[in-house]
Amino acid sequence: MKISDFKQNNKEDKKQEDLMGQYNDLKDLSQDDLTRKLFEETTRQKQEGTFDYEKLSSTLNSLSMYMPKENFEKMKSILERLK
């Protein structure tokens, strides 16, 4: 194994750990709480000039496999309105 392969694997492991951490932080929240958190994060990012729709969309898509389909679809719909 090349060092570059190890670094890539390590980055992928870190990304997976980050996603699981995000999931664990959000998994027990109600739909209303999830919606509130999304709006709070969006507001914060827009105020700071760091709002990145594509990044949020990508994160939501990455978390989709851990969410009930209904919750994912609701979050996706809300995210579309935030553009």
C-alpha positions as CSV (number, residue, x, y, z in Angstrom):
1,M,0.0,0.0,0.0
2,K,1.3,3.4,-0.9
3,I,1.3,6.2,1.6
4,S,-1.1,8.2,-0.6
5,D,-3.5,5.3,-0.5
6,F,-3.3,5.3,3.3
7,K,-3.9,9.0,3.4
8,Q,-6.9,8.6,1.2
9,N,-8.3,5.8,3.3
10,N,-7.7,7.8,6.4
11,K,-9.6,10.8,4.9
12,E,-12.5,8.5,3.9
13,D,-12.6,7.0,7.4
14,K,-12.6,10.5,8.9
15,K,-15.5,11.6,6.6
16,Q,-17.5,8.5,7.6
17,E,-16.8,9.2,11.3
18,D,-18.0,12.8,10.8
19,L,-21.2,11.6,9.1
20,M,-21.9,9.1,11.8
21,G,-21.3,11.8,14.4
22,Q,-23.8,14.1,12.6
23,Y,-26.2,11.3,12.4
24,N,-25.9,10.4,16.1
25,D,-26.4,14.1,17.0
26,L,-29.6,14.3,15.0
27,K,-31.1,10.8,15.0
28,D,-33.4,11.2,18.0
29,L,-34.7,14.7,17.1
30,S,-38.3,15.2,16.1
31,Q,-39.1,16.5,12.6
32,D,-39.8,19.9,14.1
33,D,-36.5,19.9,15.8
34,L,-34.7,18.8,12.7
35,T,-36.4,21.6,10.7
36,R,-35.5,24.2,13.3
37,K,-31.9,23.1,13.3
38,L,-31.7,23.3,9.5
39,F,-33.2,26.8,9.5
40,E,-30.8,27.9,12.3
41,E,-27.8,26.6,10.5
42,T,-28.9,28.2,7.2
43,T,-29.5,31.5,8.9
44,R,-26.1,31.4,10.6
45,Q,-24.3,30.5,7.3
46,K,-26.1,33.2,5.4
47,Q,-25.2,35.8,8.0
48,E,-21.6,34.7,7.9
49,G,-21.6,34.6,4.1
50,T,-20.7,30.9,4.1
51,F,-24.0,29.4,3.0
52,D,-23.3,26.6,0.6
53,Y,-26.4,24.9,-0.8
54,E,-24.4,22.3,-2.6
55,K,-22.6,21.2,0.6
56,L,-25.8,21.0,2.6
57,S,-27.4,19.1,-0.2
58,S,-24.5,16.7,-0.4
59,T,-24.5,16.2,3.4
60,L,-28.2,15.5,3.4
61,N,-27.8,13.0,0.6
62,S,-24.9,11.3,2.5
63,L,-27.1,11.0,5.5
64,S,-30.1,9.7,3.6
65,M,-29.2,6.0,4.0
66,Y,-29.5,6.5,7.8
67,M,-32.8,8.4,7.7
68,P,-36.3,7.1,7.2
69,K,-37.3,7.9,3.6
70,E,-40.1,10.2,4.7
71,N,-37.8,12.3,6.9
72,F,-35.2,12.6,4.0
73,E,-37.9,13.7,1.6
74,K,-39.2,16.4,4.0
75,M,-35.6,17.6,4.7
76,K,-34.9,17.7,0.9
77,S,-38.1,19.7,0.3
78,I,-37.1,22.2,3.0
79,L,-33.6,22.5,1.7
80,E,-35.0,23.3,-1.8
81,R,-36.9,26.2,-0.3
82,L,-33.6,27.6,1.2
83,K,-31.8,28.1,-2.1
